């Protein structure tokens, strides 16, 4: 659990406002910028993706992030819908 707190304490205070982009009325941090910041603190981080097609034709993608630091590892998983250019599933 110590690693989870360390990751939060280090990454949550980073000012990412210079990298925030806008699209369709939403503000977001691009994957590229997020990974660049993460890797600058935790270079042994990696991720995997899996997807699940729903009956209504939409698709959900899961990202499993692993942050390795010394002999500890922290894991986080998130499911997100695949969106079109209008930010619709």
Biotite code that builds the C-alpha atoms (Angstrom):
import biotite.structure as struc

atoms = struc.array([
    struc.Atom([0.000, 0.000, 0.000], chain_id="A", res_id=1, res_name="UNK", atom_name="CA", element="C"),
    struc.Atom([2.935, 2.327, 0.542], chain_id="A", res_id=2, res_name="UNK", atom_name="CA", element="C"),
    struc.Atom([3.621, 2.439, -3.205], chain_id="A", res_id=3, res_name="UNK", atom_name="CA", element="C"),
    struc.Atom([0.045, 3.507, -4.017], chain_id="A", res_id=4, res_name="UNK", atom_name="CA", element="C"),
    struc.Atom([0.386, 6.469, -1.648], chain_id="A", res_id=5, res_name="UNK", atom_name="CA", element="C"),
    struc.Atom([3.793, 7.366, -3.056], chain_id="A", res_id=6, res_name="UNK", atom_name="CA", element="C"),
    struc.Atom([2.425, 7.339, -6.614], chain_id="A", res_id=7, res_name="UNK", atom_name="CA", element="C"),
    struc.Atom([-0.543, 9.499, -5.621], chain_id="A", res_id=8, res_name="UNK", atom_name="CA", element="C"),
    struc.Atom([1.593, 11.949, -3.637], chain_id="A", res_id=9, res_name="UNK", atom_name="CA", element="C"),
    struc.Atom([4.040, 12.389, -6.529], chain_id="A", res_id=10, res_name="UNK", atom_name="CA", element="C"),
    struc.Atom([1.691, 12.467, -9.505], chain_id="A", res_id=11, res_name="UNK", atom_name="CA", element="C"),
    struc.Atom([-1.356, 14.278, -8.106], chain_id="A", res_id=12, res_name="UNK", atom_name="CA", element="C"),
    struc.Atom([0.551, 17.540, -7.571], chain_id="A", res_id=13, res_name="UNK", atom_name="CA", element="C"),
    struc.Atom([1.909, 17.821, -11.109], chain_id="A", res_id=14, res_name="UNK", atom_name="CA", element="C"),
    struc.Atom([0.554, 20.826, -12.987], chain_id="A", res_id=15, res_name="UNK", atom_name="CA", element="C"),
    struc.Atom([-0.597, 19.356, -16.296], chain_id="A", res_id=16, res_name="UNK", atom_name="CA", element="C"),
    struc.Atom([-2.439, 22.494, -17.418], chain_id="A", res_id=17, res_name="UNK", atom_name="CA", element="C"),
    struc.Atom([0.148, 23.292, -20.133], chain_id="A", res_id=18, res_name="UNK", atom_name="CA", element="C"),
    struc.Atom([-0.766, 19.946, -21.781], chain_id="A", res_id=19, res_name="UNK", atom_name="CA", element="C"),
    struc.Atom([-4.564, 20.128, -21.500], chain_id="A", res_id=20, res_name="UNK", atom_name="CA", element="C"),
    struc.Atom([-6.319, 20.058, -24.865], chain_id="A", res_id=21, res_name="UNK", atom_name="CA", element="C"),
    struc.Atom([-9.929, 20.768, -25.804], chain_id="A", res_id=22, res_name="UNK", atom_name="CA", element="C"),
    struc.Atom([-12.141, 18.816, -28.179], chain_id="A", res_id=23, res_name="UNK", atom_name="CA", element="C"),
    struc.Atom([-15.901, 18.910, -28.523], chain_id="A", res_id=24, res_name="UNK", atom_name="CA", element="C"),
    struc.Atom([-16.288, 21.103, -25.450], chain_id="A", res_id=25, res_name="UNK", atom_name="CA", element="C"),
    struc.Atom([-14.295, 18.702, -23.252], chain_id="A", res_id=26, res_name="UNK", atom_name="CA", element="C"),
    struc.Atom([-10.878, 19.229, -21.702], chain_id="A", res_id=27, res_name="UNK", atom_name="CA", element="C"),
    struc.Atom([-8.512, 16.279, -21.615], chain_id="A", res_id=28, res_name="UNK", atom_name="CA", element="C"),
    struc.Atom([-4.913, 15.216, -21.150], chain_id="A", res_id=29, res_name="UNK", atom_name="CA", element="C"),
    struc.Atom([-3.755, 13.170, -24.109], chain_id="A", res_id=30, res_name="UNK", atom_name="CA", element="C"),
    struc.Atom([-2.505, 9.636, -23.578], chain_id="A", res_id=31, res_name="UNK", atom_name="CA", element="C"),
    struc.Atom([0.904, 10.661, -24.956], chain_id="A", res_id=32, res_name="UNK", atom_name="CA", element="C"),
    struc.Atom([1.385, 13.438, -22.417], chain_id="A", res_id=33, res_name="UNK", atom_name="CA", element="C"),
    struc.Atom([0.095, 11.301, -19.548], chain_id="A", res_id=34, res_name="UNK", atom_name="CA", element="C"),
    struc.Atom([2.506, 8.470, -20.381], chain_id="A", res_id=35, res_name="UNK", atom_name="CA", element="C"),
    struc.Atom([5.439, 10.870, -20.784], chain_id="A", res_id=36, res_name="UNK", atom_name="CA", element="C"),
    struc.Atom([4.794, 12.242, -17.285], chain_id="A", res_id=37, res_name="UNK", atom_name="CA", element="C"),
    struc.Atom([4.246, 8.786, -15.773], chain_id="A", res_id=38, res_name="UNK", atom_name="CA", element="C"),
    struc.Atom([7.409, 7.351, -17.362], chain_id="A", res_id=39, res_name="UNK", atom_name="CA", element="C"),
    struc.Atom([9.491, 10.295, -16.113], chain_id="A", res_id=40, res_name="UNK", atom_name="CA", element="C"),
    struc.Atom([8.656, 9.188, -12.534], chain_id="A", res_id=41, res_name="UNK", atom_name="CA", element="C"),
    struc.Atom([8.166, 5.453, -13.033], chain_id="A", res_id=42, res_name="UNK", atom_name="CA", element="C"),
    struc.Atom([10.095, 4.284, -16.121], chain_id="A", res_id=43, res_name="UNK", atom_name="CA", element="C"),
    struc.Atom([9.203, 0.613, -15.542], chain_id="A", res_id=44, res_name="UNK", atom_name="CA", element="C"),
    struc.Atom([5.465, 1.224, -15.945], chain_id="A", res_id=45, res_name="UNK", atom_name="CA", element="C"),
    struc.Atom([3.533, -0.724, -18.558], chain_id="A", res_id=46, res_name="UNK", atom_name="CA", element="C"),
    struc.Atom([-0.025, -1.339, -19.653], chain_id="A", res_id=47, res_name="UNK", atom_name="CA", element="C"),
    struc.Atom([-2.187, -3.820, -21.502], chain_id="A", res_id=48, res_name="UNK", atom_name="CA", element="C"),
    struc.Atom([-5.509, -3.418, -23.287], chain_id="A", res_id=49, res_name="UNK", atom_name="CA", element="C"),
    struc.Atom([-8.453, -5.739, -23.801], chain_id="A", res_id=50, res_name="UNK", atom_name="CA", element="C"),
    struc.Atom([-11.821, -5.076, -25.376], chain_id="A", res_id=51, res_name="UNK", atom_name="CA", element="C"),
    struc.Atom([-15.377, -6.307, -25.050], chain_id="A", res_id=52, res_name="UNK", atom_name="CA", element="C"),
    struc.Atom([-18.041, -5.873, -27.735], chain_id="A", res_id=53, res_name="UNK", atom_name="CA", element="C"),
    struc.Atom([-21.533, -5.207, -26.376], chain_id="A", res_id=54, res_name="UNK", atom_name="CA", element="C"),
    struc.Atom([-24.791, -6.516, -27.891], chain_id="A", res_id=55, res_name="UNK", atom_name="CA", element="C"),
    struc.Atom([-25.758, -2.984, -28.987], chain_id="A", res_id=56, res_name="UNK", atom_name="CA", element="C"),
    struc.Atom([-22.644, -2.679, -31.163], chain_id="A", res_id=57, res_name="UNK", atom_name="CA", element="C"),
    struc.Atom([-20.639, -0.516, -28.772], chain_id="A", res_id=58, res_name="UNK", atom_name="CA", element="C"),
    struc.Atom([-17.208, -1.529, -27.542], chain_id="A", res_id=59, res_name="UNK", atom_name="CA", element="C"),
    struc.Atom([-15.617, -1.184, -24.123], chain_id="A", res_id=60, res_name="UNK", atom_name="CA", element="C"),
    struc.Atom([-11.841, -1.128, -23.727], chain_id="A", res_id=61, res_name="UNK", atom_name="CA", element="C"),
    struc.Atom([-10.052, -2.023, -20.505], chain_id="A", res_id=62, res_name="UNK", atom_name="CA", element="C"),
    struc.Atom([-6.632, -0.603, -19.737], chain_id="A", res_id=63, res_name="UNK", atom_name="CA", element="C"),
    struc.Atom([-4.608, -2.369, -17.034], chain_id="A", res_id=64, res_name="UNK", atom_name="CA", element="C"),
    struc.Atom([-1.783, -0.145, -15.800], chain_id="A", res_id=65, res_name="UNK", atom_name="CA", element="C"),
    struc.Atom([1.106, -1.619, -13.825], chain_id="A", res_id=66, res_name="UNK", atom_name="CA", element="C"),
    struc.Atom([3.574, 0.657, -12.079], chain_id="A", res_id=67, res_name="UNK", atom_name="CA", element="C"),
    struc.Atom([6.716, -1.150, -10.990], chain_id="A", res_id=68, res_name="UNK", atom_name="CA", element="C"),
    struc.Atom([9.038, 0.518, -8.485], chain_id="A", res_id=69, res_name="UNK", atom_name="CA", element="C"),
    struc.Atom([11.927, -1.377, -6.916], chain_id="A", res_id=70, res_name="UNK", atom_name="CA", element="C"),
    struc.Atom([10.403, -4.672, -5.720], chain_id="A", res_id=71, res_name="UNK", atom_name="CA", element="C"),
    struc.Atom([6.813, -3.401, -5.471], chain_id="A", res_id=72, res_name="UNK", atom_name="CA", element="C"),
    struc.Atom([4.070, -3.131, -8.076], chain_id="A", res_id=73, res_name="UNK", atom_name="CA", element="C"),
    struc.Atom([0.829, -1.164, -8.137], chain_id="A", res_id=74, res_name="UNK", atom_name="CA", element="C"),
    struc.Atom([-2.078, -2.057, -10.430], chain_id="A", res_id=75, res_name="UNK", atom_name="CA", element="C"),
    struc.Atom([-5.047, -0.065, -11.699], chain_id="A", res_id=76, res_name="UNK", atom_name="CA", element="C"),
    struc.Atom([-7.711, -1.088, -14.187], chain_id="A", res_id=77, res_name="UNK", atom_name="CA", element="C"),
    struc.Atom([-10.268, 1.092, -15.991], chain_id="A", res_id=78, res_name="UNK", atom_name="CA", element="C"),
    struc.Atom([-13.024, 0.258, -18.503], chain_id="A", res_id=79, res_name="UNK", atom_name="CA", element="C"),
    struc.Atom([-13.901, 3.020, -20.990], chain_id="A", res_id=80, res_name="UNK", atom_name="CA", element="C"),
    struc.Atom([-16.231, 3.155, -23.998], chain_id="A", res_id=81, res_name="UNK", atom_name="CA", element="C"),
    struc.Atom([-14.800, 3.611, -27.475], chain_id="A", res_id=82, res_name="UNK", atom_name="CA", element="C"),
    struc.Atom([-16.034, 7.031, -28.677], chain_id="A", res_id=83, res_name="UNK", atom_name="CA", element="C"),
    struc.Atom([-16.516, 8.523, -32.121], chain_id="A", res_id=84, res_name="UNK", atom_name="CA", element="C"),
    struc.Atom([-15.345, 11.986, -33.204], chain_id="A", res_id=85, res_name="UNK", atom_name="CA", element="C"),
    struc.Atom([-18.409, 13.486, -31.433], chain_id="A", res_id=86, res_name="UNK", atom_name="CA", element="C"),
    struc.Atom([-17.493, 11.764, -28.150], chain_id="A", res_id=87, res_name="UNK", atom_name="CA", element="C"),
    struc.Atom([-20.434, 9.367, -28.497], chain_id="A", res_id=88, res_name="UNK", atom_name="CA", element="C"),
    struc.Atom([-20.161, 5.595, -27.868], chain_id="A", res_id=89, res_name="UNK", atom_name="CA", element="C"),
])
